[in-house]
């Protein structure tokens, strides 16, 4: 995409040249006040006053918008391709408005869009474009707009206020009062006979576009860094938006969508919304709703907010079958938040808006969205993991030695996942490990790394993971999801709900063809590593202060861990080991676990067990917990049933009489384990 600053600077230069030319004593061109002299102003390159006839601007002139420019009833303004309008930084006193029965025709094209902007293009510099029509609105006939007091609304849903094609509008959203602001483009009761195609609104202090009733539709809409809502509607707007690309790169915005009041059943087709700063995507108030098809969301902390607690299934149709999953419902703070399994693969190609001038481009340092082909990162770049970054079936992500990735403190919205059929190749070395961590490295800051494979699990084929709803599990025991070597993870384990959390490294039915060596997981709010079935093995694990279990497995995992050093210095963790469900008899060789805060070492639930050789335990209050009174014979230590004595007062916890005093694993050469950003 082009660079807005270049265009604006050239625009300023042109205006300066015009002004210098017009400042000679022989040819003064002052602003002429009074509606009767609006044509005189226009001939001088000035938009100010009320137009009461048909007039066409000259694309060779850079026009100055110096105040209110109003297209009156029965008047028509034609704006040819390539026309530039430079708005004064006059706040709410500077705007363009089309009244009922007036018309505006903005006739830009892909090579020569029409541009309306203030000099700096900063939010709130000027008021924007307001159009008033005769279409239906729940506000009634001749309702009064919150901006300008203009009348709008009627009974003609097919009313036409003209056409907009290839318009870029920048720096709008001036504040009127504490309750009202101008938007980039405001559509008040605008009818379906109005054509709006290829519209870009950038740096608005309020909404990008807002529909107040009416039936107008918009195709090809680009909305970047509008402070309030990118697309806002109310008063039973019944039109549609097709192909919208929404971008948020500045903190503090409101939403990508906000629907309010009664439901006019608008439709939205192919909506791609991307945030690099978290925030909220879709919000519906009161009875508002609509039908959404082709939704892609990436980078938002909250996908859906039903602000007044209405069941989303009542008024919202997700035509692609998306199902909102409630993540919060608190009457105390009126939050009704939902997660949507929307695609992270864009449904709208940003390159289709190559006519838009923008200061923003997605730097290669921002990681989010989908990996669909072969992607190789650059170790010289400091990356930011902003959202979900998902390697799709057939995709491959390669991360070279020494790569540093800072995960945004975005909780469950920030993680890396490899889906079935995808691959990840982390190529760290002892001298240059790969580091993925939040800035603070505090547990729960982000989600961690999840890998889904096609190996065997007792959960079956194409089971659904507790994180992300990803599918996993098959019949290929030697399935290969790639290779992970010398990886440091810090601050993982974000909480999904009361039952589910991300882990540092989650391995869902990962096959034995996958290589996992030299992994460090520090300060995780849940498990360090968890195996959900599968046959994968891991070696050289360093697991420090993971709040739940350091090594957890379930669903018949049958792989092995060789050389693990586990450290607990913070009270309240769960266990060193937790095995659950069916016994796939995994094997563990050279396991050292040291606690300075007591706690529990090895826990086996239900029928789980394993074979352990070279176990060193130190500092734990209990060595072994057969939580569901499973047989000690399920746990083989040094080739024999666990030799243990029940702790007084407990029915499930034991002290090991032998088999826990192997020589501690020497990790003095593991200098990579504490590598930082």
N, C-alpha and C positions, 0 to 999 in steps of 0.2 A: 504493500500500500504506500501511497505517496506521503510526504511529510507536510503537515499543515503549516508548520512554522515558516517553511520556505514560501509557501503561497501567501501567507498573511503578511510577511515582510515585504514581498513584492507588491502586495495590495496597498500597504501603507506608503510604499515608495511612489506608487502611481497617484495616490491621493495627494501626497505632498507635491508632486509635479503639477497636478491640476491646480492646487491651491497657489503655488508659486506663479503659475501662468495667469491665474485670475486675479492676482493681487496688484496688477499694474493699475495706475491711476486712470488709464484709458478704458479699462474694461472691468469695473467692479461688479461682483456678483453676490450681493448680500442675500440672506434668507428673507423672502418676502412673506410676511405673516398674512393670515386670512385665507379662508377657503377659496375665495374668488381668484386668488393668485397662485393656486397650487400648480397650474401649468407653467407659470413663470419659474417657479421653483424647480420643476422637473427639467425644464430646458436648461437650467443652471446646474443640473446634476444633483439636485437636492430633493429628497423625499420628506415632505412635511405638509400637513394639511389634509383636506378631504377631497378625494377625487370623485367627481360627479359625472364623468364621461368616459369614453374609451380612450386608452392611451397605451402606447407601446414604448418600453424603454429601449435605449440604444446600447447594445452590448460593448461598444467601444468606449463607453463612459463608465467610470467608477463612481457609483452613486453614494451620496452621503445620506444616511437616515438620521435626521437631527431631532426628531420628536415623534409625535403620533402621525402615522400615515394611514388613512382610512379609505378603503374602497367602498363607496356608498351604494345604496340601493340603485340598481340598474347601471352602475358603472362597471367597467371592465379594465383590468390591468394585465397587459401582456409583458412577460419577462422572457426575452430570448435566451437561447443557449449562450453560456459563457459570461452572462451578466454578473457583475460583482456589486454587492451592496454593503457598505461599511457603516455599521451602526455606531452612533455615539455611545460612550459609556455613561448613559443617562438613566440607568435603572428602569423603573416602571413607567417613566415618561417617554420611553423610546420603544415603539413597537409598530408592527403592521397588522391591520385588522381588516377583514372582509365582512361587511354587514350582510344581513339577509337580503337576498336577491341581487347582491353584488357578485362579481366573479373575478377570479384570478387564474391566469394561465402561466404556469412556470414551465418553460419549454426547453429545459436542459437536455443534454444527451451525454452518452458515456465518455465522450472526449472533451466536452465542454459543459460541465454541470453549472448550475446557478449556485452562487455562494453568497450567503448572508452571515456576516460576522462582525463582532466588535474588533477593534485593533488587536487587543491582547487575546481575545477568545476565551476570557476567563468566565467562570460561572457567575450569572447574575448581572452581567454588564448591561444587558438590555432585555426587553420583554419577549421577543419572539414573534411568531406568526399566529394569529387567532382568526378562525373562520367560523362564521355563524350561518346556519342554514335553516331550512323549513321542514326538516324531517321530524319524525316522532321522538319524543323524549318524555320520560315520566315526570319531568319538571313542568310539563304542560306547554301550551301555546304562548309565545312571547314571554318566555321565562327570562330572567335577568342574569346575565353571566357574572361570575365573580370577578372578572376582569373587565374594566371599562364600562360596566353597567349596560353592555350591549344586549339587545333582544335576540332571542333565538328560539327555535322550536316551532313546529307547525304540524301539518297533517300529510305532507307530501314526502313519503319515504324515498321516492326516486328523484328528489330535488338535486340539482347540480349547482355547485359553487365554483365550477371550473375544473382545472386539472393541475396536478403537480407531478413533474417528472424530472428526476435527477436534480434534486435540491439538497445542498449541504447547509446546515444552519448551526451556528457555533456561538457559545457564550451567553445563552439565554437564561430565563428563569428568575428574572428580577422579582424581589419581594414587594408585595403590595401592602400587606399587613400581616399580623401574626397568623392569620388563617388562610391567606390567599397569596398565590404566586402565579406568575406567568410560566408557561411551559415552552418547550421548544416549538411544538405545534399543538394548538388547542383546537379540537373539532367540537363545536357546539351545535348539536342538532343537524349535523351535516349529512346529506342524503347520499344514496347509493349511486346517483348519477355523477357524483364527483369522482374523478380518477386520481388516485394517489399511488404512484409507482416510483421506486428508487428514491427513497428519502433517508437522509442521514442527519442525526441530531447528536452533537458532541458537546461535552462540557456544559451541561445545563444545571442550574442551581436547583431546579425542581424536576418535573417529569420530562422525559423525552417527548412522548406524545400522550395526550389524554383525550379520551372520547367522552363527551357529555351527551349521552343518548345518541340518537341518529343511527344511520345504517351504512355509513361509508366504510369501505374496505381499503386496506393498504397491502401492497405487494412489494417485497424487497426493501426491508427496513433495517438500517444500521444504527445502533444506539450505543454510544460510548460515554462512560463516566458521567451519567446524569445522576445528580445527588439524591433525588427522591426515587420515584419509580420510573423504570424505563418505559413500560407500557401501562397506562392507568385507564380505567374506564368506570363509568357509573351511569345512573339514570337509564338503565336498560339498553345500552348500546347493543346493536344486533348485527354488526358487521363481522368482518374477518380480517386476520393478519396472516399473510402467507410469506414464508421465507424471511425470518427476522434473525439477525445476528446481534446479540447483546453482550457488551463487554464492560466489566467492572475492574478497574485497577486502582481505585482510591477507596480507602476505608470510609465507613460512615454512611454509605448510601442506604436507601430504604429497601427496595425490592426490584427484581426484574419485572414482575407482574404485580399489579394491585387491582383487583376487581371489587367493586363496592355496590351496595344497595341491591335492588331487584335484579333478577337474572334475565337478561335479554338474549341469552344463549348465543353469544359470539363463538366463532370458531377460530382455532389457531392451528396452522399447518406448517410444519418444519420450523421449529423454534430452537435455536442454539444459544444458550446463555453460559458465559464463561466468566468466572471471577478469579482474580489472583489474590484476593484479600478476604476470602470467606464471605460472611453475610448470608442474607436470606434470598431465596429465589422467587417463589410464588406465594402470594398472599391473597386470600379471598375473605372479604368481610360480609357480614350479614347474609343475605340470600344469593350473593353473586356466584357465578359459575361460568361454565363454557365447555366446549369440546376441544381437546388438545390431541394432535397427532404429530408424530415425529419430533418428540421432545428430547433435547440433549442438554444435560446440566453438568457443569464441571466447576469445582472449586467453591461451592457454597456450603456453609455449615448447616443450614436448614433448607430442605427442599420445598416444603409446603407448610404454610401457616394458615390454619382456619381460625382467623382472629376472633370470631365470635362463637366458636365452639360447634358450628354446624358440621354434621357428618359429611365428609367430602364426597361420599357416594351419592348424596342427595342431589347435588347440582353440578358436579364436575364429571365429565366423561373423558377418561383417558383411552382413546380409541386404540392404542397399541397394547392395551391390557395391563398397564401399570397399576399396581395396587399400593395405595398409601399405607405405610406401616407406622402406627403411632409411636412417637418417641417421648412425648411429654404431654400430660394433660393435668394441669394444675389450676384449680379454681382460684387459688390464691394470687397467681400472677397472670391469669387469663392467657396462658400459653397453650396452644393446641397444635403441636408440631408433628410433622410426619416426614418420613423418609420415602423417597421414590426411587425405584430401581431404574431410573432413566439412563439412557445410553450416554456414555462419555464420548462416544464417537460423534463428531459434529454432523448434524443433519443439514447444515447450511455451510457452504464453502466460503470462507472469508474472502477468497480471491475473486468471488463474483462481485465484490465491492471495491475493485481496484480503481474505481473512479473517485473514491473517497480519499481526501487528504487527512492524514492522521499522524499525530506525534507518537502514538502508541503502536508498537509492534511487539509480538510475542518474542521475547529474547529466548535464545536457545537455553538460557539458564533456568527457565521456568518449566518444571516437569509436572504435567497433568494431562488427563485425557487418555487416549488409547495408543498403544503400540501395535500397529497392524502389519508392518513389514520388519525389516532389519534396522534397528536403531542402535547406534554406537555413541556413547557419551564421550566427552573430551575431558581428560583428567586435569587440564589446565583451567577449566571453567568451574566456578563456584556455583553449584546448582541449588535451586530451591524447589523442594517437593511441596507444591502448593495444595494439592488435592489428591484425589485418587489417580494413580498412574497404572494402567491395567494393560498387561501384555495379552493380547487376544490370541485365539487359536490361529496358529500359523505365524505369529509375530515372534520376534526375538529381540531382547534387550541385552546389550553388551555394556558392561561397566568396567572400564580399565583400572589397573592398579593406581592407587593414589587419589581416586575420585572422591570428592567431599560433597555430600548432599545434606543441606539443612532442611529439615522437615518443619513446616509451619506448625505452630502450636494450635492445631485445628481439630484435635480429638479424633473422632471416628471418621471424619471427612478426609483424613490425610493418611494414605497408605500406598504401598506398592503391592500389586497382585499379579500373579501369573496364572492364567486360566489353562484348562486342559488343552493340550495341543500347542501351547506357547512355551517359550524357553527363556531362561535368564542365564547369562554368563558373567559372573562377577569374578574378575581376574586379579584380585588383590594379591599382594605378596607380603612377606614378613616385614620388609622395609617400607612398603607402601600399601597398607591395607586400604580397603574401601570403607568409608565412614558414612553412615546415615543416622542422623541424630537431630533432635530439636535443639534450639539454641541453649535452653536451660538444662536439657537432659533430665527433666523430671518425669517420673512415671505418669503415663496417661496423656502425655503431650500429643502423641500421634499413634497411629494404628499398628505400624510394623510391616513386616513382609509376609505375605501369604502366597503359597504355591499349591496349585491344584493339579493332581495327576490322574492317570488312568489305571493305577494299580488296584490291588484287591483291598476291600474294606468290608467289614461286616454290615456297614450301612447300606451296601448294595451298589448298583450301577447308577451313575448320575444322581447321587445323593445331593442334598442341599446343605452347603456349609452354613455354620451359625454366623459367619461374618460375610457380608456382602451378598448372601444368597447365591453364591457361586456353586456350580455343579462340580462334582468330583466323583471319582471311583469308576473302576472298570474291571477288566480281566487281564491286563498286561502287567505282570509282576515286575518286568524289567523296563518299564516305561521310563523315559528320559525327559526330565523337565529342565535340564541344563546342568550348570556347574556353579557352585558358590565356594570361593576360597578367600580366606582372610577378609572377613566382613565384621565390622563393629557396629552394633545397633544400640542406641541409647534413647531412653525416654518413651518407650513404647507402652502398649497395653491399654489403649483408650477403651472406656466402658461403653458398650452398646446398650445394654439394659441390665436388669438385675441378675440375669442368668448368663449373659454372654459378654465377652471382652475379646479384643485383639490380643495376640501374644507378640513377643519379639519376633519369633519365626514360627509360623503355622504351616504344617506340612500335611495337606489333605490328600491321602491316597497317592503319595509320591512314590515312584518306582525306584528299584534298585539301580537303574541306569543313571540316576541323578547323583552327582558328586557334591557332598557337603563336608567341608573341611575348614578348620580354624575359624570358628565363629565365636564372637564375644557379644553377649547380651547383658547390658548393665541398666539398672534402674527401670525395670519394667513393672507396670501396675498389675500385670497378670503373669502368665507363665513366661519363662525364658524361651523354651522350645516345646512345642506340642505336636505329637504325631497322631493324626486321625487315620488309623489303618495304614495301609501301604507297606512297602518293603524297603524303603530307603534306609541307609545307614549314615551315621555322622561320626566324625572324629575330631578331636581337639576342640572341645567346647569349654569356654570360660563364661560362667553364669554368676553374676554378682547382684545381690539385693533385688531379686525379682519377687514382687509381693506375694504371688501365689505359689505355684510350683516351679521349680527350676527346670525339671524335665517331666513332662506330662505325656501320657499316651492312652489311647483308647481304640475301640473298634478293631481289635485284633492285629495291631501293628506288630510286624515280625522282623524288623531290622535290628540294628545294633548301634551302640554308642561305645566308642573307644577313646579313652583319655578325656575325662571331663573333670574340671576343677570348679567347685561350687562354693560360693562364699556368702555368708549371711552375717551382716553387722547391724541390721535394722530389725527391731522386734516386730512380731505380728505377721510374718510370712506364713505360708501354709506348709509346704514340704519341700524336701530335696527331690524326691520322686513321687509321682502319683500315677499309678496304673489303674485302669478302670475297664470294666466290662470283660469281654472274652479274652482268653489268654493266648496270644500269638507267640508266647515264649521269646520275647526279644532278649538280646544278650548285651551285657554291660561289662566292659573290661577297663580296669584302672579308673576307678571313680573315687575322687577325693572330695569330701564335703566338710566344711569347717564353719562352725557357728560360734559367735561371741555372745549370742543373745538367746541361747536355749532353743526351744522349738522342736519340731518333729522332723525326723529324717526321711524314712521310707514308708510310703503308704500304698497299700494295695486294696482296691475295692472289688467287690463281687468276685469274679473268678480270675481276676488278673494275676499275673506273676511274671517271672523272668529268671534269667540265669546271670549271676553276678560273680565276677572274678576280680580280685585286687581292690577290695573296698576299704577305704579309710574314712571313718567317721569321727568327728571331734566336736564336743561342745553341745550336743543335742540332748534334750530332756528325755526323749524317747527315740529308740533306734528304728522300731518297726511298728506299724499300725496295720493290722488286718481288719480294715474298717467294717467289713460285713462278715467277719468271722470266717474268712476263707482259710483253707488249709495252709499250714506253714510249708507243706511240701510244694506249693505253687512257687515258692521262692527258693531257688537253688543258689547257695553261696559256696564258692570254692568246691563245687561238685557234690554238695550234700544239701539235704533239707535245712532250712534256716534253723540254727541252734539258738533258741531264745527263751527267755523267762518272762512270764506275764508280770507287768508292773502292778504292785499292790494298789487295789482300788479301781483298776481298769479291767475291762473285759476284752479289749482289743489291742492295747498297746504293750509292746515288749521291749526288753533290753536284750540285745544280742550278746550271747555268751562268748561267741567266737566269730571270726570272719570279718571283723570290722577294723582290724589293726594292720592292714597292709601298709607298706611304706607310702607316704604321701607322694602324690605326683609332683615332680619337679617342673615348675613352669617358669623357671628363671630365664629361659630362652624365649618365652612368649612375650617379648617386648612390645608386640603390636596390640595387645588386648585393650589398652587404655588410650589408643589413638583418639585424637579429638578433631573437631572441625578446625 
